[in-house]
């Protein structure tokens, strides 16, 4: 359906209701990195309700992938290097905040700003998140899957798009040398490592999975772009929805937007099986 597949260095957004198969699609993309890139993709789970999306169980059953949790934290001026077992951990759930932006803000004379207590907790979480990105991309991973984005009426009013934008600009799509110098302090002490682990951030492909209130494919295809909607700046948009087919409910996938290579205008039916997604 995509003439050149998901293009390196681009952002793809997948919209679909809960249970439609987005997590299966994301894990398939991440797992295939082991063959295509020589290293698995990174999986960010931004769901605040624990592992309700069963990333670990799906990864193990479908791909024999032991999706371990990253816990390594690098505070300024501490030894930055993760232990060997953490370099086999490709799952991170350190960004669990959901809901409205206002829940994390306080009023000021000029309007609203983030509560300082929340900012302190969030900034500390970045001491885990940014090393997760840096050390794995430096070791060869070139795929990032971000799951757990909840339904939003006006995305610009919610915290998750803000956090993803911050993650994308300051982590995933940040120059590797700059990111390395921000994590590995003092820089002179770690200069050799930083130089030896440079990578092209423009070659990293990101897949963002967004849960919608809409369930029908027809509604998802006609979905309007709301204020703050990340899909407005994405290179590729996929929608996954259901439709009645006689006496059963079918699941369908369509490409709404794809810049840079050929795309099909067909609507493909698929099933979610014990072997994953089957067209």
Secondary structure, 3 states (H helix, E strand, C coil): CECCCCCCCCEEEEEECCCCCHHHHHHHHHHCHHHHCCCCCEEEECCCCCCCCCHHHHHHHHHCCCCCECCCCCCCCCCCCCCHHHHHCCEECCCCCCCEHHHHEEEECCEEEECHHHHHHHHHHHHHHHHHHHHHHHCCCCEEEEEEECCCCCHHHEHHHHHHHHHHHHHHCCCHHHHHHHHCCCHHHHHHHHHHCCCCHHHCEEEEEEECCCCEHHHHHCCCCCCCCHHHHCCEEEEEEEEEECCEEEEEEEEEEECCCCECCCEEEEEEECCEEEC
